[in-house]
Amino acid sequence: EIAFPMLCDFDARHLSNLAYAYALAGFVPGLRDIRTCDADADKTTSNSASGSPMTLFDVLAMEAIPRLHEFNSQHLTSLIWAYATTEYFHLGLFEAVA
């Protein structure tokens, strides 16, 4: 969780690689204290379909959505593959990608 403030410094490759690595491990970590780069973001609830508590994948989506134009096809594919593999549905991300 200490690294979350650094996510705003991650480029598309870093964000997609992080999601990909956790998906390979089959693990979507939950978060207790979220500090994102967007001070106005809602940091207490998930954007997932289930409305469950925030996870790393919620934070990654919040960082990726406004920067999707920076993602090349490989980065975008890896990011979406990670969500599909972990069966983690993030409506905002999927709508932005569509």
Solvent accessible surface area in square Angstrom, and as a share of the most:
residue,aa,sasa,rsa
1,E,74,0.33
2,I,161,0.82
3,A,48,0.37
4,F,16,0.07
5,P,60,0.38
6,M,107,0.48
7,L,3,0.01
8,C,58,0.35
9,D,118,0.61
10,F,45,0.19
11,D,61,0.32
12,A,5,0.04
13,R,117,0.43
14,H,69,0.31
15,L,0,0.00
16,S,1,0.00
17,N,75,0.38
18,L,50,0.25
19,A,0,0.00
20,Y,84,0.32
21,A,54,0.42
22,Y,68,0.26
23,A,4,0.03
24,L,116,0.58
25,A,79,0.61
26,G,62,0.60
27,F,112,0.47
28,V,40,0.23
29,P,21,0.13
30,G,54,0.52
31,L,20,0.10
32,R,217,0.79
33,D,63,0.32
34,I,11,0.06
35,R,119,0.43
36,T,18,0.10
37,C,53,0.31
38,D,75,0.39
39,A,88,0.68
40,D,137,0.71
41,A,20,0.16
42,D,86,0.45
43,K,64,0.27
44,T,107,0.62
45,T,75,0.44
46,S,12,0.08
47,N,69,0.36
48,S,13,0.09
49,A,76,0.59
50,S,91,0.59
51,G,52,0.50
52,S,41,0.27
53,P,100,0.63
54,M,4,0.02
55,T,15,0.09
56,L,7,0.03
57,F,0,0.00
58,D,0,0.00
59,V,0,0.00
60,L,0,0.00
61,A,0,0.00
62,M,34,0.15
63,E,12,0.05
64,A,0,0.00
65,I,57,0.29
66,P,92,0.58
67,R,42,0.15
68,L,33,0.16
69,H,153,0.68
70,E,83,0.37
71,F,20,0.08
72,N,80,0.41
73,S,89,0.58
74,Q,115,0.51
75,H,33,0.15
76,L,55,0.27
77,T,85,0.49
78,S,12,0.08
79,L,0,0.00
80,I,46,0.23
81,W,95,0.33
82,A,0,0.00
83,Y,1,0.00
84,A,65,0.51
85,T,62,0.36
86,T,29,0.17
87,E,157,0.70
88,Y,28,0.11
89,F,89,0.37
90,H,1,0.00
91,L,88,0.44
92,G,28,0.27
93,L,0,0.00
94,F,55,0.23
95,E,111,0.50
96,A,46,0.36
97,V,52,0.30
98,A,119,0.92
